Amino acid sequence: MTLTAPTTHPPIPWTRVCALEDILPGTGVCALIQGQQVAVFRVGGRVYATGNRDPYTGANVLSRGLTGSYTVSGETRVKVASPLLKHAFDLESGLSLDDPSVSVPVYATRTEGGDVWTGSLA
């Protein structure tokens, strides 16, 4: 399977989401940023952010999904599985692992001074 980035959207400014310690390792939280629900995950020592809406069901639930890893061409990547129907999405590209024509938006992230920030769509 080849992973390519989904269509990008207009940038949003950097926004503080929460303290890094507020996100337990291996889990996600939801933040409302400029009217958009953003799912922010802490997995494997890194922070990722995607849209919170599951495109298969239309429900805003990805922040409560199950995180894990998978391997593509010898490269280990991270994913989140929707808590509803268990469709999985790559946390870096936003692409569905079940159907590469489906994706969720992916946001840039950074940690600074113990805080998590999201920025423009990656």
matplotlib code that plots the C-alpha trace (Angstrom):
import matplotlib.pyplot as plt

x = [0.0, 1.3, 0.4, 0.1, -1.1, -4.7, -5.9, -4.8, -7.1, -6.4, -4.0, -5.1, -2.9, -1.0, -3.3, -2.5, -4.5, -3.5, -0.6, 1.2, 0.7, -3.1, -2.9, -2.1, 0.4, -1.4, -4.6, -6.2, -8.2, -10.6, -10.1, -12.4, -10.2, -11.8, -15.1, -13.4, -13.1, -9.5, -8.4, -4.9, -3.0, 0.1, 1.7, 5.2, 6.6, 5.1, 2.0, -0.3, -3.5, -6.3, -9.9, -12.1, -14.9, -15.0, -15.7, -17.4, -20.0, -20.0, -19.6, -17.0, -15.3, -11.7, -10.2, -11.6, -10.2, -7.7, -4.1, -1.4, 1.2, 1.5, 4.2, 4.3, 7.4, 9.4, 8.5, 6.6, 3.8, 1.1, -2.6, -5.9, -9.0, -12.4, -14.2, -17.4, -16.6, -12.8, -11.8, -8.1, -6.4, -2.7, -1.9, 0.7, -1.1, -4.7, -5.4, -7.8, -6.0, -9.3, -9.8, -7.0, -9.6, -10.9, -9.0, -9.2, -7.5, -4.1, -2.8, 0.8, 1.7, 4.4, 5.2, 6.7, 7.2, 5.2, 2.2, 0.7, 0.0, -1.7, -1.2, -1.9, -3.0, 0.0]
y = [0.0, 3.5, 6.3, 9.8, 12.9, 13.9, 17.2, 20.1, 22.9, 26.6, 27.0, 27.8, 29.8, 28.0, 27.3, 26.0, 22.8, 21.7, 20.7, 17.6, 15.9, 16.2, 13.6, 10.1, 8.2, 6.1, 8.2, 11.2, 14.3, 16.5, 20.3, 22.8, 25.0, 27.8, 25.8, 22.5, 19.5, 18.3, 15.0, 15.3, 12.1, 11.3, 8.1, 6.8, 10.0, 12.1, 14.2, 14.0, 15.8, 14.9, 15.9, 14.3, 13.3, 9.7, 9.9, 6.5, 7.3, 11.1, 10.9, 13.1, 10.2, 9.7, 11.3, 8.3, 5.8, 3.0, 3.9, 1.4, 0.8, -1.1, -1.8, -0.8, -1.7, -2.3, 1.1, 1.3, 3.8, 4.8, 4.7, 5.3, 3.1, 4.6, 3.4, 2.8, 0.6, 0.2, 1.8, 2.8, 6.0, 6.8, 9.5, 11.2, 11.2, 10.9, 8.2, 5.4, 2.0, 0.4, 2.6, 5.0, 7.2, 8.2, 10.4, 12.8, 16.1, 16.2, 19.1, 20.2, 19.9, 21.0, 20.9, 23.9, 24.6, 21.5, 22.6, 21.0, 23.3, 22.6, 24.6, 24.6, 21.4, 19.3]
z = [0.0, -0.9, 1.5, 0.0, 1.7, 1.5, 0.1, 2.3, 3.6, 4.4, 7.3, 10.8, 13.2, 16.0, 18.9, 22.4, 23.0, 26.5, 28.7, 27.3, 30.7, 30.1, 27.4, 28.7, 26.5, 23.9, 24.1, 22.5, 23.5, 21.5, 21.1, 19.5, 17.3, 15.3, 15.2, 14.2, 16.3, 16.3, 17.8, 19.4, 20.2, 22.3, 20.9, 21.1, 22.5, 19.7, 19.3, 16.3, 15.4, 13.0, 12.4, 15.0, 12.6, 11.5, 7.7, 7.7, 10.3, 10.5, 14.3, 16.1, 17.9, 16.7, 19.8, 21.7, 19.3, 19.9, 18.9, 17.8, 15.2, 11.9, 9.3, 5.7, 3.6, 6.7, 8.2, 11.5, 11.5, 14.0, 13.6, 15.3, 15.0, 15.3, 18.4, 16.4, 13.4, 14.0, 10.6, 11.0, 10.0, 9.7, 12.2, 9.9, 6.6, 7.7, 5.1, 5.9, 6.1, 4.9, 1.8, 0.6, -1.1, 2.4, 4.8, 7.7, 7.9, 9.5, 11.5, 12.3, 16.0, 18.3, 22.0, 23.6, 27.3, 28.3, 26.1, 23.0, 20.0, 16.7, 13.6, 9.9, 8.2, 7.3]

ax = plt.figure().add_subplot(projection="3d")
ax.plot(x, y, z, "-o")
ax.set_aspect("equal")
plt.show()
